[in-house]
Amino acid sequence: SQELEQSPQSLIVQEGKNLTINCTSSKTLYGLYWYKQKYGEGLIFLMMLQKGGEEKSHEKITAKLDEKKQQSSLHITASQPSHAGIYLCGADGPKNRAWGTGTASKLTFGTGTRLQVTL
Amino acid sequence: DGGITQSPKYLFRKEGQNVTLSCEQNLNHDAMYWYRQDPGQGLRLIYYSQIVNDFQKGDIAEGYSVSREKKESFPLTVTSAQKNPTAFYLCASTDARRLNYGYTFGSGTRLTVV
């Protein structure tokens, strides 16, 4: 089964500083998702990466998938208190979705990175 | 607006009791999932269902049961056989017919054994 390892496990940064979270897979990534979670709440979708070398940005958050599709990084520029929370990477397995048969894949998650932003 | 509704938000169970967690979606998604999250850990897959009347075990299915009688609903029962049920439970869904389609999550149910 696919395993995802995130680093660091926790991170404390001062407001305004940049930070990077990494997600490394034991197998090729077919689809890599980044989610954010506030304690005790559901997951908020941030970005999805599929192609090797792909990079996506939303506001001050940028995610990249390396060429070999086994590692992804999430970079936050000029961090703010609103960025605090748990960041989770999730990986799709290979898919074979055909109409009516619904052969959906399983979404596997990393262990998460807890981010605190201090004033 | 479409989304996933989990209820209740908090649930307390006495030892030896079965409890059922509700998950309802109005997104017309065919695939639904149940995950368990323990403090300081990521999400682990309990069960998932690709279509109505069909479901598969995930990585930690022991002590849990599910049903999928309707497309919109995927309830999870935590049985007395689950020895350590205290955790945060999350339900998710996706459109299995579309490749690279995202997953939508509910707001979760926190189960505590008293």
HADDOCK unambig.tbl for C-alpha pairs under 7 A between the chains (distance, minus, plus):
assign (segid A and resid 31 and name CA) (segid B and resid 100 and name CA) 6.79 0.50 0.50
assign (segid A and resid 41 and name CA) (segid B and resid 107 and name CA) 5.19 0.50 0.50
assign (segid A and resid 41 and name CA) (segid B and resid 108 and name CA) 6.14 0.50 0.50
assign (segid A and resid 42 and name CA) (segid B and resid 90 and name CA) 6.91 0.50 0.50
assign (segid A and resid 42 and name CA) (segid B and resid 105 and name CA) 6.03 0.50 0.50
assign (segid A and resid 42 and name CA) (segid B and resid 106 and name CA) 5.59 0.50 0.50
assign (segid A and resid 42 and name CA) (segid B and resid 107 and name CA) 3.99 0.50 0.50
assign (segid A and resid 42 and name CA) (segid B and resid 108 and name CA) 5.64 0.50 0.50
assign (segid A and resid 43 and name CA) (segid B and resid 105 and name CA) 5.86 0.50 0.50
assign (segid A and resid 97 and name CA) (segid B and resid 96 and name CA) 6.16 0.50 0.50
assign (segid A and resid 97 and name CA) (segid B and resid 97 and name CA) 5.42 0.50 0.50
assign (segid A and resid 97 and name CA) (segid B and resid 98 and name CA) 6.99 0.50 0.50
assign (segid A and resid 97 and name CA) (segid B and resid 99 and name CA) 6.87 0.50 0.50
assign (segid A and resid 98 and name CA) (segid B and resid 97 and name CA) 6.04 0.50 0.50
assign (segid A and resid 99 and name CA) (segid B and resid 97 and name CA) 5.56 0.50 0.50
assign (segid A and resid 102 and name CA) (segid B and resid 50 and name CA) 5.22 0.50 0.50
assign (segid A and resid 102 and name CA) (segid B and resid 51 and name CA) 6.10 0.50 0.50
assign (segid A and resid 102 and name CA) (segid B and resid 96 and name CA) 5.40 0.50 0.50
assign (segid A and resid 102 and name CA) (segid B and resid 97 and name CA) 6.18 0.50 0.50
assign (segid A and resid 103 and name CA) (segid B and resid 50 and name CA) 6.16 0.50 0.50
assign (segid A and resid 103 and name CA) (segid B and resid 96 and name CA) 6.72 0.50 0.50
assign (segid A and resid 104 and name CA) (segid B and resid 31 and name CA) 6.61 0.50 0.50
assign (segid A and resid 104 and name CA) (segid B and resid 50 and name CA) 5.88 0.50 0.50
assign (segid A and resid 104 and name CA) (segid B and resid 96 and name CA) 4.99 0.50 0.50
assign (segid A and resid 109 and name CA) (segid B and resid 42 and name CA) 6.16 0.50 0.50
assign (segid A and resid 109 and name CA) (segid B and resid 43 and name CA) 5.79 0.50 0.50
assign (segid A and resid 110 and name CA) (segid B and resid 42 and name CA) 5.71 0.50 0.50
assign (segid A and resid 111 and name CA) (segid B and resid 41 and name CA) 5.15 0.50 0.50
assign (segid A and resid 111 and name CA) (segid B and resid 42 and name CA) 3.97 0.50 0.50
assign (segid A and resid 112 and name CA) (segid B and resid 41 and name CA) 6.56 0.50 0.50
assign (segid A and resid 112 and name CA) (segid B and resid 42 and name CA) 5.44 0.50 0.50
